[in-house]
Amino acid sequence: MALLMEPGSEPLTEGEKADLEGIAAIKESAAREYKEQGNQFVKMGRNHYADAVDCYTKAITQMGALSAPNPDASVLFANRAHVNLLLGNHRRALDDAEQAIRLSPSNVKAHYRAAKAALALNLLPEAVSFSRRGLKQDPANEELKKFLAQVGALELEQFRQRAKVKEAVYTAKDLTTALERRKLRLGKAAFQELTGVKKPELDQMCVLHWPVLLLYPEVMSSDFIEDFPETDLFSQHLDVISLKSYMMLFLILCTQMHGNINTSLGFLESILPLTIKHVLRKFSTFAMG
């Protein structure tokens, strides 16, 4: 009988051929039945997805050795890929979809599911490839068109993000080199409640730009210069800062000393650093004028 034949051997009699045809018909019928059961389990919802996968697997097993083309087997693999996508088994879904495409390159659903699985695995180039191959089979397929546009946008954004990261790495390396050449070392950040998170930057001319915080404990005040190039003189910034920051102190002293400007100035000059005396003189000229 055909059941006792060696694998790969050819039937020699009409009876053996009939036996093989009968076995093939039984397996084909069983495969269709398992497929229909799988479809029903999918319709019943998530709690039955595992049963659906089991049915599609049994149906595939009934198909025996698979060689292309085989549209029926392709549908089974595509169906199982669909359920694996629903279950979040993206690698299995991709493997099944690729098998479905191998068995029937015209299976558009297989291309679509392969593209979705590739996207879930962050394989954007593969997702684009599957989408384009599917559109070659069905150029009017709106789902694939929308999906390809979506993946294209994600691919562009990913490219931009990689470029930003690459630029940030190069910038950090250049900044580290600049600090080492100047024999400088960054310490622990302080007073971030006043400045926020600020770091030195290196411009295209290799000039360091520092964030500078000036504290005036006498009047409980402060000034923050976000961009202080290392080539600038301190006075270039201090002239503006001092007038603004010490105006309040001067007015308070004037009030306490009954409006005596000279006495107020004398008191300020006795307690303030030498580096800001020129500011006070400027303000005196302004106030007396």
Secondary structure, 3 states (H helix, E strand, C coil): CHHHCCCCCCCCCHHHHHHHHHHHHHHHHHHHHHHHHHHHHHHCCHHHHHHHHHHHHHHHHHCCCCCCCCHHHHHHHHHHHHHHHHHCCHHHHHHHHHHHHHHCCCCHHHHHHHHHHHHHCCCHHHHHHHHHHHHHHCCCCHHHHHHHHHHHHHHHHHHHHHHHHHHHHHHHHHHHHHHHHCCCCCCCCCCHHHHCCCCCEECCCCCEEEEEEEEEHHHCEEEEEEEEECCCCHHHHHHHHHHHHHHHHHHHHHHHCCCCHHHHHHHHHHHCCHHHHHHHHHHHHHHHC
